[in-house]
Amino acid sequence: MKMNLQKFAGKTTNVFPVSANQFKLGADKESATTVADLQTFSPSFSNGVETWTPMDTEGWQRALMTAKALTITLNGKRNIGDTGNDFVAGKQFKNGHDAEGYFEWIFPDGTSVSWANAVFDVKNCGGGDATNVGALEFDVISNGKPTLVPAV
């Protein structure tokens, strides 16, 4: 499917379908692959903000962003045999560092954010009603500062 995005000062612009986002994951960057049959994703940013009210601001609060975290919730169908899908499903009984892996989110404009050791928190692997296609639902949780590569 060809996208009809516009270029402005070397950057891709315009509205886009959510499906223009891409995700790659695996044991490491070199083995990272896409995940078949993902249907939805929802990023959730958690920001640590410290506030204080010094006397010299006449009662006006000051603030400083001191922390960041990101959890991306992804939902789709369990597709046995797909490399990315199997990688995620393989994390469902893992703990500690065994629950980690490489994760990259590529935005529609080409910007990417990745973690070498993101945490994979599998929520549902194969469940649903008897007539449903088995689900694959998981959170990818940031683990340290990401690598951010701006669009070119």
N, CA, C and O atoms as a GROMACS GRO file, in nm:
protein
  608
    1MET      N    1   0.084  -0.118   0.000
    1MET     CA    2   0.000   0.000   0.000
    1MET      C    3   0.089   0.123   0.000
    1MET      O    4   0.171   0.140   0.090
    2LYS      N    5   0.074   0.208  -0.098
    2LYS     CA    6   0.154   0.329  -0.109
    2LYS      C    7   0.088   0.441  -0.030
    2LYS      O    8  -0.032   0.467  -0.044
    3MET      N    9   0.168   0.507   0.051
    3MET     CA   10   0.117   0.618   0.132
    3MET      C   11   0.127   0.748   0.052
    3MET      O   12   0.220   0.766  -0.026
    4ASN      N   13   0.032   0.837   0.069
    4ASN     CA   14   0.035   0.966   0.002
    4ASN      C   15   0.069   1.075   0.103
    4ASN      O   16  -0.007   1.170   0.122
    5LEU      N   17   0.185   1.059   0.167
    5LEU     CA   18   0.231   1.160   0.262
    5LEU      C   19   0.308   1.265   0.185
    5LEU      O   20   0.364   1.236   0.079
    6GLN      N   21   0.313   1.386   0.237
    6GLN     CA   22   0.382   1.496   0.171
    6GLN      C   23   0.518   1.518   0.235
    6GLN      O   24   0.541   1.482   0.350
    7LYS      N   25   0.610   1.576   0.157
    7LYS     CA   26   0.741   1.613   0.208
    7LYS      C   27   0.743   1.763   0.231
    7LYS      O   28   0.699   1.839   0.145
    8PHE      N   29   0.793   1.806   0.347
    8PHE     CA   30   0.806   1.946   0.380
    8PHE      C   31   0.942   1.964   0.445
    8PHE      O   32   0.967   1.909   0.552
    9ALA      N   33   1.029   2.038   0.382
    9ALA     CA   34   1.165   2.061   0.432
    9ALA      C   35   1.235   1.929   0.462
    9ALA      O   36   1.305   1.916   0.563
   10GLY      N   37   1.216   1.830   0.372
   10GLY     CA   38   1.283   1.702   0.389
   10GLY      C   39   1.215   1.607   0.486
   10GLY      O   40   1.263   1.495   0.505
   11LYS      N   41   1.106   1.647   0.548
   11LYS     CA   42   1.036   1.563   0.645
   11LYS      C   43   0.900   1.522   0.588
   11LYS      O   44   0.837   1.598   0.515
   12THR      N   45   0.857   1.402   0.622
   12THR     CA   46   0.725   1.356   0.582
   12THR      C   47   0.621   1.423   0.668
   12THR      O   48   0.634   1.429   0.790
   13THR      N   49   0.517   1.475   0.604
   13THR     CA   50   0.410   1.545   0.676
   13THR      C   51   0.275   1.494   0.628
   13THR      O   52   0.267   1.420   0.530
   14ASN      N   53   0.172   1.534   0.694
   14ASN     CA   54   0.032   1.509   0.662
   14ASN      C   55  -0.025   1.406   0.759
   14ASN      O   56   0.049   1.346   0.837
   15VAL      N   57  -0.153   1.384   0.753
   15VAL     CA   58  -0.218   1.284   0.836
   15VAL      C   59  -0.178   1.145   0.787
   15VAL      O   60  -0.128   1.131   0.676
   16PHE      N   61  -0.201   1.045   0.869
   16PHE     CA   62  -0.159   0.909   0.831
   16PHE      C   63  -0.248   0.808   0.901
   16PHE      O   64  -0.305   0.837   1.006
   17PRO      N   65  -0.260   0.689   0.844
   17PRO     CA   66  -0.333   0.583   0.913
   17PRO      C   67  -0.245   0.523   1.023
   17PRO      O   68  -0.123   0.518   1.008
   18VAL      N   69  -0.304   0.480   1.130
   18VAL     CA   70  -0.230   0.421   1.242
   18VAL      C   71  -0.146   0.303   1.193
   18VAL      O   72  -0.039   0.276   1.248
   19SER      N   73  -0.192   0.234   1.091
   19SER     CA   74  -0.119   0.118   1.040
   19SER      C   75   0.015   0.156   0.977
   19SER      O   76   0.094   0.067   0.943
   20ALA      N   77   0.043   0.287   0.959
   20ALA     CA   78   0.173   0.330   0.906
   20ALA      C   79   0.284   0.318   1.010
   20ALA      O   80   0.402   0.328   0.975
   21ASN      N   81   0.250   0.298   1.137
   21ASN     CA   82   0.349   0.272   1.240
   21ASN      C   83   0.402   0.130   1.221
   21ASN      O   84   0.329   0.041   1.180
   22GLN      N   85   0.531   0.111   1.252
   22GLN     CA   86   0.590  -0.022   1.239
   22GLN      C   87   0.658  -0.058   1.370
   22GLN      O   88   0.706   0.029   1.443
   23PHE      N   89   0.662  -0.187   1.399
   23PHE     CA   90   0.727  -0.237   1.519
   23PHE      C   91   0.817  -0.353   1.482
   23PHE      O   92   0.780  -0.440   1.403
   24LYS      N   93   0.937  -0.353   1.539
   24LYS     CA   94   1.030  -0.464   1.520
   24LYS      C   95   1.074  -0.511   1.658
   24LYS      O   96   1.093  -0.430   1.749
   25LEU      N   97   1.091  -0.641   1.672
   25LEU     CA   98   1.137  -0.693   1.801
   25LEU      C   99   1.210  -0.824   1.780
   25LEU      O  100   1.196  -0.890   1.677
   26GLY      N  101   1.289  -0.860   1.881
   26GLY     CA  102   1.365  -0.984   1.876
   26GLY      C  103   1.466  -0.989   1.988
   26GLY      O  104   1.466  -0.904   2.076
   27ALA      N  105   1.551  -1.089   1.984
   27ALA     CA  106   1.653  -1.104   2.088
   27ALA      C  107   1.751  -0.987   2.083
   27ALA      O  108   1.801  -0.945   2.187
   28ASP      N  109   1.778  -0.934   1.963
   28ASP     CA  110   1.868  -0.820   1.946
   28ASP      C  111   1.829  -0.749   1.817
   28ASP      O  112   1.741  -0.795   1.744
   29LYS      N  113   1.895  -0.636   1.788
   29LYS     CA  114   1.861  -0.556   1.671
   29LYS      C  115   1.878  -0.636   1.541
   29LYS      O  116   1.796  -0.624   1.450
   30GLU      N  117   1.982  -0.716   1.535
   30GLU     CA  118   2.012  -0.790   1.413
   30GLU      C  119   1.905  -0.895   1.381
   30GLU      O  120   1.879  -0.923   1.264
   31SER      N  121   1.843  -0.951   1.483
   31SER     CA  122   1.741  -1.055   1.459
   31SER      C  123   1.599  -1.000   1.467
   31SER      O  124   1.503  -1.076   1.455
   32ALA      N  125   1.585  -0.869   1.487
   32ALA     CA  126   1.452  -0.809   1.502
   32ALA      C  127   1.369  -0.824   1.376
   32ALA      O  128   1.420  -0.812   1.264
   33THR      N  129   1.241  -0.849   1.394
   33THR     CA  130   1.148  -0.867   1.284
   33THR      C  131   1.014  -0.805   1.322
   33THR      O  132   0.991  -0.771   1.438
   34THR      N  133   0.927  -0.792   1.226
   34THR     CA  134   0.793  -0.741   1.254
   34THR      C  135   0.709  -0.853   1.317
   34THR      O  136   0.751  -0.968   1.322
   35VAL      N  137   0.591  -0.817   1.365
   35VAL     CA  138   0.500  -0.912   1.428
   35VAL      C  139   0.374  -0.920   1.343
   35VAL      O  140   0.308  -0.819   1.319
   36ALA      N  141   0.340  -1.041   1.298
   36ALA     CA  142   0.220  -1.059   1.216
   36ALA      C  143   0.094  -1.041   1.299
   36ALA      O  144   0.092  -1.072   1.418
   37ASP      N  145  -0.008  -0.991   1.237
   37ASP     CA  146  -0.144  -0.986   1.290
   37ASP      C  147  -0.164  -0.895   1.410
   37ASP      O  148  -0.254  -0.918   1.490
   38LEU      N  149  -0.080  -0.791   1.426
   38LEU     CA  150  -0.108  -0.690   1.527
   38LEU      C  151  -0.223  -0.604   1.477
   38LEU      O  152  -0.230  -0.570   1.358
   39GLN      N  153  -0.314  -0.568   1.567
   39GLN     CA  154  -0.431  -0.490   1.527
   39GLN      C  155  -0.433  -0.352   1.588
   39GLN      O  156  -0.470  -0.255   1.522
   40THR      N  157  -0.394  -0.340   1.714
   40THR     CA  158  -0.400  -0.210   1.781
   40THR      C  159  -0.275  -0.189   1.865
   40THR      O  160  -0.210  -0.284   1.908
   41PHE      N  161  -0.244  -0.061   1.888
   41PHE     CA  162  -0.140  -0.028   1.984
   41PHE      C  163  -0.177   0.102   2.051
   41PHE      O  164  -0.245   0.188   1.994
   42SER      N  165  -0.129   0.115   2.174
   42SER     CA  166  -0.159   0.234   2.252
   42SER      C  167  -0.038   0.270   2.336
   42SER      O  168  -0.005   0.199   2.431
   43PRO      N  169   0.030   0.381   2.302
   43PRO     CA  170   0.143   0.424   2.384
   43PRO      C  171   0.094   0.503   2.506
   43PRO      O  172  -0.002   0.580   2.497
   44SER      N  173   0.160   0.483   2.617
   44SER     CA  174   0.127   0.555   2.740
   44SER      C  175   0.256   0.607   2.803
   44SER      O  176   0.341   0.529   2.847
   45PHE      N  177   0.270   0.738   2.807
   45PHE     CA  178   0.388   0.800   2.865
   45PHE      C  179   0.362   0.831   3.012
   45PHE      O  180   0.255   0.880   3.048
   46SER      N  181   0.460   0.804   3.094
   46SER     CA  182   0.454   0.836   3.236
   46SER      C  183   0.570   0.930   3.264
   46SER      O  184   0.686   0.896   3.239
   47ASN      N  185   0.539   1.046   3.315
   47ASN     CA  186   0.641   1.148   3.336
   47ASN      C  187   0.653   1.181   3.484
   47ASN      O  188   0.553   1.202   3.552
   48GLY      N  189   0.775   1.187   3.531
   48GLY     CA  190   0.800   1.230   3.667
   48GLY      C  191   0.825   1.380   3.669
   48GLY      O  192   0.921   1.428   3.609
   49VAL      N  193   0.739   1.453   3.737
   49VAL     CA  194   0.754   1.597   3.745
   49VAL      C  195   0.763   1.636   3.892
   49VAL      O  196   0.673   1.606   3.970
   50GLU      N  197   0.870   1.702   3.927
   50GLU     CA  198   0.883   1.754   4.063
   50GLU      C  199   0.841   1.900   4.062
   50GLU      O  200   0.883   1.977   3.976
   51THR      N  201   0.757   1.936   4.158
   51THR     CA  202   0.711   2.074   4.168
   51THR      C  203   0.749   2.132   4.304
   51THR      O  204   0.765   2.060   4.402
   52TRP      N  205   0.764   2.265   4.307
   52TRP     CA  206   0.792   2.335   4.431
   52TRP      C  207   0.744   2.479   4.416
   52TRP      O  208   0.729   2.530   4.305
   53THR      N  209   0.721   2.542   4.527
   53THR     CA  210   0.673   2.680   4.526
   53THR      C  211   0.766   2.766   4.609
   53THR      O  212   0.749   2.778   4.731
   54PRO      N  213   0.864   2.828   4.544
   54PRO     CA  214   0.956   2.914   4.618
   54PRO      C  215   0.892   3.049   4.651
   54PRO      O  216   0.797   3.093   4.586
   55MET      N  217   0.946   3.110   4.751
   55MET     CA  218   0.891   3.237   4.796
   55MET      C  219   0.912   3.350   4.694
   55MET      O  220   0.833   3.444   4.690
   56ASP      N  221   1.016   3.341   4.613
   56ASP     CA  222   1.044   3.449   4.519
   56ASP      C  223   0.957   3.446   4.393
   56ASP      O  224   0.972   3.534   4.307
   57THR      N  225   0.868   3.347   4.379
   57THR     CA  226   0.778   3.343   4.264
   57THR      C  227   0.637   3.389   4.299
   57THR      O  228   0.542   3.369   4.223
   58GLU      N  229   0.623   3.451   4.416
   58GLU     CA  230   0.497   3.508   4.462
   58GLU      C  231   0.383   3.407   4.460
   58GLU      O  232   0.270   3.439   4.424
   59GLY      N  233   0.415   3.284   4.500
   59GLY     CA  234   0.313   3.180   4.510
   59GLY      C  235   0.295   3.098   4.384
   59GLY      O  236   0.217   3.002   4.385
   60TRP      N  237   0.364   3.132   4.278
   60TRP     CA  238   0.353   3.054   4.154
   60TRP      C  239   0.444   2.934   4.160
   60TRP      O  240   0.561   2.943   4.198
   61GLN      N  241   0.389   2.821   4.123
   61GLN     CA  242   0.462   2.694   4.126
   61GLN      C  243   0.568   2.689   4.017
   61GLN      O  244   0.549   2.742   3.908
   62ARG      N  245   0.678   2.625   4.048
   62ARG     CA  246   0.781   2.590   3.949
   62ARG      C  247   0.776   2.440   3.930
   62ARG      O  248   0.723   2.368   4.015
   63ALA      N  249   0.831   2.390   3.819
   63ALA     CA  250   0.827   2.246   3.789
   63ALA      C  251   0.947   2.207   3.704
   63ALA      O  252   1.001   2.287   3.627
   64LEU      N  253   0.986   2.082   3.720
   64LEU     CA  254   1.095   2.027   3.638
   64LEU      C  255   1.064   1.880   3.608
   64LEU      O  256   1.039   1.801   3.698
   65MET      N  257   1.066   1.846   3.478
   65MET     CA  258   1.049   1.707   3.435
   65MET      C  259   1.176   1.632   3.474
   65MET      O  260   1.285   1.665   3.429
   66THR      N  261   1.161   1.530   3.559
   66THR     CA  262   1.277   1.459   3.611
   66THR      C  263   1.284   1.312   3.571
   66THR      O  264   1.384   1.245   3.597
   67ALA      N  265   1.179   1.260   3.508
   67ALA     CA  266   1.179   1.118   3.472
   67ALA      C  267   1.083   1.093   3.357
   67ALA      O  268   0.989   1.169   3.335
   68LYS      N  269   1.107   0.985   3.283
   68LYS     CA  270   1.020   0.944   3.173
   68LYS      C  271   1.011   0.793   3.170
   68LYS      O  272   1.106   0.723   3.207
   69ALA      N  273   0.898   0.743   3.128
   69ALA     CA  274   0.878   0.600   3.104
   69ALA      C  275   0.774   0.587   2.994
   69ALA      O  276   0.691   0.676   2.974
   70LEU      N  277   0.779   0.476   2.922
   70LEU     CA  278   0.684   0.451   2.815
   70LEU      C  279   0.642   0.305   2.820
   70LEU      O  280   0.724   0.214   2.828
   71THR      N  281   0.511   0.284   2.814
   71THR     CA  282   0.455   0.150   2.799
   71THR      C  283   0.372   0.151   2.672
   71THR      O  284   0.286   0.238   2.654
   72ILE      N  285   0.397   0.053   2.585
   72ILE     CA  286   0.321   0.041   2.461
   72ILE      C  287   0.241  -0.088   2.470
   72ILE      O  288   0.297  -0.197   2.480
   73THR      N  289   0.109  -0.075   2.467
   73THR     CA  290   0.020  -0.191   2.470
   73THR      C  291  -0.014  -0.229   2.327
   73THR      O  292  -0.064  -0.147   2.250
   74LEU      N  293   0.015  -0.355   2.292
   74LEU     CA  294  -0.011  -0.406   2.157
   74LEU      C  295  -0.106  -0.524   2.165
   74LEU      O  296  -0.093  -0.610   2.251
   75ASN      N  297  -0.201  -0.527   2.074
   75ASN     CA  298  -0.300  -0.634   2.070
   75ASN      C  299  -0.313  -0.688   1.929
   75ASN      O  300  -0.311  -0.612   1.831
   76GLY      N  301  -0.326  -0.818   1.919
   76GLY     CA  302  -0.344  -0.880   1.789
   76GLY      C  303  -0.387  -1.023   1.805
   76GLY      O  304  -0.451  -1.060   1.903
   77LYS      N  305  -0.350  -1.104   1.708
   77LYS     CA  306  -0.386  -1.245   1.706
   77LYS      C  307  -0.260  -1.330   1.718
   77LYS      O  308  -0.155  -1.294   1.665
   78ARG      N  309  -0.271  -1.442   1.787
   78ARG     CA  310  -0.160  -1.535   1.802
   78ARG      C  311  -0.142  -1.608   1.669
   78ARG      O  312  -0.231  -1.680   1.624
   79ASN      N  313  -0.026  -1.589   1.607
   79ASN     CA  314   0.004  -1.648   1.478
   79ASN      C  315   0.125  -1.740   1.494
   79ASN      O  316   0.239  -1.696   1.486
   80ILE      N  317   0.098  -1.868   1.518
   80ILE     CA  318   0.205  -1.966   1.539
   80ILE      C  319   0.285  -1.981   1.411
   80ILE      O  320   0.229  -2.004   1.304
   81GLY      N  321   0.417  -1.968   1.423
   81GLY     CA  322   0.506  -1.980   1.308
   81GLY      C  323   0.560  -1.848   1.260
   81GLY      O  324   0.661  -1.845   1.190
   82ASP      N  325   0.496  -1.736   1.297
   82ASP     CA  326   0.551  -1.604   1.265
   82ASP      C  327   0.663  -1.574   1.364
   82ASP      O  328   0.642  -1.586   1.485
   83THR      N  329   0.780  -1.536   1.317
   83THR     CA  330   0.897  -1.517   1.403
   83THR      C  331   0.872  -1.416   1.513
   83THR      O  332   0.904  -1.442   1.629
   84GLY      N  333   0.816  -1.300   1.480
   84GLY     CA  334   0.790  -1.197   1.581
   84GLY      C  335   0.684  -1.239   1.680
   84GLY      O  336   0.699  -1.218   1.801
   85ASN      N  337   0.578  -1.298   1.631
   85ASN     CA  338   0.468  -1.344   1.714
   85ASN      C  339   0.518  -1.453   1.810
   85ASN      O  340   0.485  -1.453   1.928
   86ASP      N  341   0.598  -1.547   1.757
   86ASP     CA  342   0.654  -1.654   1.840
   86ASP      C  343   0.749  -1.599   1.946
   86ASP      O  344   0.754  -1.651   2.058
   87PHE      N  345   0.826  -1.495   1.912
   87PHE     CA  346   0.919  -1.434   2.008
   87PHE      C  347   0.842  -1.380   2.128
   87PHE      O  348   0.879  -1.405   2.243
   88VAL      N  349   0.735  -1.305   2.101
   88VAL     CA  350   0.656  -1.249   2.210
   88VAL      C  351   0.591  -1.360   2.293
   88VAL      O  352   0.599  -1.358   2.415
   89ALA      N  353   0.529  -1.456   2.227
   89ALA     CA  354   0.463  -1.566   2.298
   89ALA      C  355   0.563  -1.641   2.385
   89ALA      O  356   0.527  -1.691   2.492
   90GLY      N  357   0.688  -1.649   2.342
   90GLY     CA  358   0.791  -1.717   2.418
   90GLY      C  359   0.830  -1.646   2.546
   90GLY      O  360   0.901  -1.704   2.628
   91LYS      N  361   0.785  -1.524   2.566
   91LYS     CA  362   0.816  -1.447   2.687
   91LYS      C  363   0.712  -1.468   2.797
   91LYS      O  364   0.732  -1.420   2.909
   92GLN      N  365   0.602  -1.538   2.769
   92GLN     CA  366   0.492  -1.545   2.866
   92GLN      C  367   0.528  -1.611   2.998
   92GLN      O  368   0.464  -1.580   3.099
   93PHE      N  369   0.624  -1.700   3.003
   93PHE     CA  370   0.661  -1.766   3.128
   93PHE      C  371   0.800  -1.724   3.176
   93PHE      O  372   0.858  -1.789   3.263
   94LYS      N  373   0.854  -1.615   3.121
   94LYS     CA  374   0.988  -1.570   3.156
   94LYS      C  375   0.984  -1.465   3.266
   94LYS      O  376   0.887  -1.391   3.280
   95ASN      N  377   1.091  -1.460   3.344
   95ASN     CA  378   1.109  -1.359   3.448
   95ASN      C  379   1.247  -1.297   3.433
   95ASN      O  380   1.331  -1.345   3.357
   96GLY      N  381   1.268  -1.189   3.507
   96GLY     CA  382   1.400  -1.125   3.508
   96GLY      C  383   1.443  -1.082   3.369
   96GLY      O  384   1.360  -1.040   3.287
   97HIS      N  385   1.573  -1.092   3.344
   97HIS     CA  386   1.627  -1.050   3.215
   97HIS      C  387   1.581  -1.138   3.100
   97HIS      O  388   1.591  -1.098   2.984
   98ASP      N  389   1.531  -1.257   3.130
   98ASP     CA  390   1.480  -1.346   3.024
   98ASP      C  391   1.352  -1.289   2.961
   98ASP      O  392   1.314  -1.332   2.852
   99ALA      N  393   1.286  -1.195   3.028
   99ALA     CA  394   1.165  -1.133   2.975
   99ALA      C  395   1.196  -1.010   2.890
   99ALA      O  396   1.104  -0.939   2.848
  100GLU      N  397   1.323  -0.984   2.865
  100GLU     CA  398   1.366  -0.865   2.790
  100GLU      C  399   1.401  -0.900   2.646
  100GLU      O  400   1.422  -1.016   2.612
  101GLY      N  401   1.407  -0.798   2.564
  101GLY     CA  402   1.448  -0.813   2.425
  101GLY      C  403   1.455  -0.679   2.357
  101GLY      O  404   1.423  -0.576   2.417
  102TYR      N  405   1.496  -0.680   2.232
  102TYR     CA  406   1.505  -0.558   2.152
  102TYR      C  407   1.366  -0.520   2.104
  102TYR      O  408   1.286  -0.605   2.065
  103PHE      N  409   1.336  -0.389   2.108
  103PHE     CA  410   1.209  -0.338   2.057
  103PHE      C  411   1.233  -0.205   1.989
  103PHE      O  412   1.302  -0.118   2.042
  104GLU      N  413   1.174  -0.189   1.871
  104GLU     CA  414   1.185  -0.064   1.795
  104GLU      C  415   1.049  -0.023   1.742
  104GLU      O  416   0.976  -0.104   1.685
  105TRP      N  417   1.017   0.104   1.762
  105TRP     CA  418   0.894   0.164   1.710
  105TRP      C  419   0.937   0.262   1.602
  105TRP      O  420   1.013   0.356   1.629
  106ILE      N  421   0.889   0.242   1.479
  106ILE     CA  422   0.921   0.330   1.367
  106ILE      C  423   0.796   0.410   1.334
  106ILE      O  424   0.694   0.354   1.293
  107PHE      N  425   0.806   0.542   1.351
  107PHE     CA  426   0.694   0.631   1.329
  107PHE      C  427   0.671   0.650   1.178
  107PHE      O  428   0.762   0.625   1.099
  108PRO      N  429   0.552   0.694   1.138
  108PRO     CA  430   0.524   0.714   0.995
  108PRO      C  431   0.620   0.813   0.927
  108PRO      O  432   0.642   0.802   0.806
  109ASP      N  433   0.677   0.909   1.001
  109ASP     CA  434   0.770   1.003   0.939
  109ASP      C  435   0.913   0.949   0.930
  109ASP      O  436   1.001   1.018   0.878
  110GLY      N  437   0.936   0.827   0.979
  110GLY     CA  438   1.069   0.766   0.972
  110GLY      C  439   1.149   0.774   1.101
  110GLY      O  440   1.252   0.709   1.113
  111THR      N  441   1.104   0.853   1.197
  111THR     CA  442   1.169   0.858   1.328
  111THR      C  443   1.157   0.721   1.394
  111THR      O  444   1.055   0.653   1.379
  112SER      N  445   1.261   0.679   1.467
  112SER     CA  446   1.250   0.553   1.540
  112SER      C  447   1.299   0.570   1.683
  112SER      O  448   1.387   0.651   1.711
  113VAL      N  449   1.240   0.491   1.772
  113VAL     CA  450   1.280   0.485   1.912
  113VAL      C  451   1.296   0.337   1.945
  113VAL      O  452   1.210   0.256   1.911
  114SER      N  453   1.407   0.303   2.011
  114SER     CA  454   1.431   0.161   2.039
  114SER      C  455   1.499   0.143   2.174
  114SER      O  456   1.562   0.233   2.228
  115TRP      N  457   1.483   0.021   2.227
  115TRP     CA  458   1.548  -0.021   2.350
  115TRP      C  459   1.614  -0.156   2.324
  115TRP      O  460   1.553  -0.244   2.262
  116ALA      N  461   1.736  -0.173   2.370
  116ALA     CA  462   1.805  -0.302   2.356
  116ALA      C  463   1.747  -0.404   2.453
  116ALA      O  464   1.752  -0.524   2.426
  117ASN      N  465   1.693  -0.358   2.567
  117ASN     CA  466   1.645  -0.448   2.672
  117ASN      C  467   1.506  -0.409   2.721
  117ASN      O  468   1.484  -0.396   2.842
  118ALA      N  469   1.413  -0.390   2.629
  118ALA     CA  470   1.276  -0.360   2.668
  118ALA      C  471   1.217  -0.482   2.740
  118ALA      O  472   1.260  -0.596   2.716
  119VAL      N  473   1.120  -0.459   2.827
  119VAL     CA  474   1.055  -0.567   2.900
  119VAL      C  475   0.925  -0.604   2.826
  119VAL      O  476   0.844  -0.518   2.795
  120PHE      N  477   0.908  -0.734   2.799
  120PHE     CA  478   0.788  -0.786   2.732
  120PHE      C  479   0.698  -0.849   2.837
  120PHE      O  480   0.731  -0.952   2.895
  121ASP      N  481   0.582  -0.787   2.860
  121ASP     CA  482   0.486  -0.830   2.961
  121ASP      C  483   0.364  -0.888   2.889
  121ASP      O  484   0.273  -0.814   2.852
  122VAL      N  485   0.363  -1.020   2.868
  122VAL     CA  486   0.256  -1.086   2.793
  122VAL      C  487   0.131  -1.093   2.882
  122VAL      O  488   0.137  -1.143   2.994
  123LYS      N  489   0.020  -1.043   2.830
  123LYS     CA  490  -0.106  -1.038   2.904
  123LYS      C  491  -0.202  -1.149   2.864
  123LYS      O  492  -0.276  -1.200   2.949
  124ASN      N  493  -0.203  -1.187   2.736
  124ASN     CA  494  -0.294  -1.289   2.686
  124ASN      C  495  -0.227  -1.356   2.568
  124ASN      O  496  -0.183  -1.290   2.474
  125CYS      N  497  -0.218  -1.487   2.572
  125CYS     CA  498  -0.156  -1.562   2.463
  125CYS      C  499  -0.246  -1.679   2.426
  125CYS      O  500  -0.234  -1.788   2.482
  126GLY      N  501  -0.337  -1.655   2.331
  126GLY     CA  502  -0.423  -1.761   2.282
  126GLY      C  503  -0.563  -1.763   2.339
  126GLY      O  504  -0.643  -1.848   2.299
  127GLY      N  505  -0.594  -1.674   2.431
  127GLY     CA  506  -0.725  -1.676   2.497
  127GLY      C  507  -0.834  -1.608   2.418
  127GLY      O  508  -0.809  -1.541   2.318
  128GLY      N  509  -0.957  -1.627   2.465
  128GLY     CA  510  -1.074  -1.565   2.404
  128GLY      C  511  -1.192  -1.659   2.408
  128GLY      O  512  -1.183  -1.767   2.467
  129ASP      N  513  -1.302  -1.619   2.347
  129ASP     CA  514  -1.420  -1.704   2.336
  129ASP      C  515  -1.389  -1.822   2.244
  129ASP      O  516  -1.295  -1.816   2.165
  130ALA      N  517  -1.467  -1.928   2.255
  130ALA     CA  518  -1.445  -2.050   2.176
  130ALA      C  519  -1.445  -2.022   2.026
  130ALA      O  520  -1.377  -2.092   1.952
  131THR      N  521  -1.519  -1.922   1.981
  131THR     CA  522  -1.527  -1.893   1.838
  131THR      C  523  -1.432  -1.782   1.794
  131THR      O  524  -1.432  -1.744   1.676
  132ASN      N  525  -1.351  -1.729   1.887
  132ASN     CA  526  -1.254  -1.624   1.853
  132ASN      C  527  -1.126  -1.684   1.796
  132ASN      O  528  -1.096  -1.802   1.818
  133VAL      N  529  -1.052  -1.603   1.724
  133VAL     CA  530  -0.914  -1.637   1.689
  133VAL      C  531  -0.831  -1.604   1.813
  133VAL      O  532  -0.850  -1.499   1.874
  134GLY      N  533  -0.738  -1.693   1.850
  134GLY     CA  534  -0.657  -1.674   1.971
  134GLY      C  535  -0.586  -1.540   1.972
  134GLY      O  536  -0.532  -1.496   1.871
  135ALA      N  537  -0.587  -1.476   2.087
  135ALA     CA  538  -0.530  -1.342   2.102
  135ALA      C  539  -0.382  -1.347   2.134
  135ALA      O  540  -0.331  -1.446   2.187
  136LEU      N  541  -0.312  -1.237   2.102
  136LEU     CA  542  -0.178  -1.209   2.152
  136LEU      C  543  -0.181  -1.064   2.199
  136LEU      O  544  -0.191  -0.972   2.118
  137GLU      N  545  -0.173  -1.044   2.330
  137GLU     CA  546  -0.181  -0.912   2.390
  137GLU      C  547  -0.064  -0.896   2.484
  137GLU      O  548  -0.040  -0.981   2.569
  138PHE      N  549   0.009  -0.784   2.468
  138PHE     CA  550   0.128  -0.765   2.551
  138PHE      C  551   0.163  -0.617   2.563
  138PHE      O  552   0.125  -0.535   2.480
  139ASP      N  553   0.235  -0.587   2.670
  139ASP     CA  554   0.291  -0.454   2.691
  139ASP      C  555   0.440  -0.461   2.667
  139ASP      O  556   0.506  -0.558   2.706
  140VAL      N  557   0.493  -0.360   2.604
  140VAL     CA  558   0.637  -0.341   2.595
  140VAL      C  559   0.668  -0.223   2.685
  140VAL      O  560   0.615  -0.113   2.665
  141ILE      N  561   0.754  -0.245   2.784
  141ILE     CA  562   0.783  -0.144   2.885
  141ILE      C  563   0.926  -0.095   2.868
  141ILE      O  564   1.019  -0.175   2.861
  142SER      N  565   0.942   0.036   2.859
  142SER     CA  566   1.076   0.094   2.843
  142SER      C  567   1.165   0.050   2.959
  142SER      O  568   1.119   0.033   3.072
  143ASN      N  569   1.292   0.033   2.927
  143ASN     CA  570   1.390  -0.011   3.027
  143ASN      C  571   1.516   0.072   3.005
  143ASN      O  572   1.605   0.032   2.930
  144GLY      N  573   1.522   0.185   3.070
  144GLY     CA  574   1.634   0.277   3.050
  144GLY      C  575   1.607   0.375   2.938
  144GLY      O  576   1.499   0.377   2.879
  145LYS      N  577   1.707   0.456   2.910
  145LYS     CA  578   1.694   0.559   2.806
  145LYS      C  579   1.695   0.493   2.668
  145LYS      O  580   1.780   0.408   2.641
  146PRO      N  581   1.600   0.533   2.582
  146PRO     CA  582   1.595   0.472   2.449
  146PRO      C  583   1.697   0.535   2.354
  146PRO      O  584   1.756   0.639   2.383
  147THR      N  585   1.716   0.469   2.240
  147THR     CA  586   1.790   0.527   2.129
  147THR      C  587   1.688   0.592   2.038
  147THR      O  588   1.597   0.524   1.989
  148LEU      N  589   1.701   0.721   2.015
  148LEU     CA  590   1.608   0.796   1.932
  148LEU      C  591   1.682   0.836   1.805
  148LEU      O  592   1.785   0.903   1.811
  149VAL      N  593   1.628   0.796   1.690
  149VAL     CA  594   1.688   0.831   1.561
  149VAL      C  595   1.585   0.916   1.486
  149VAL      O  596   1.482   0.864   1.444
  150PRO      N  597   1.614   1.047   1.469
  150PRO     CA  598   1.520   1.133   1.398
  150PRO      C  599   1.505   1.095   1.251
  150PRO      O  600   1.595   1.036   1.192
  151ALA      N  601   1.391   1.129   1.193
  151ALA     CA  602   1.369   1.107   1.050
  151ALA      C  603   1.470   1.190   0.970
  151ALA      O  604   1.509   1.298   1.012
  152VAL      N  605   1.509   1.137   0.858
  152VAL     CA  606   1.604   1.211   0.771
  152VAL      C  607   1.535   1.270   0.652
  152VAL      O  608   1.599   1.334   0.569
   0.00000   0.00000   0.00000
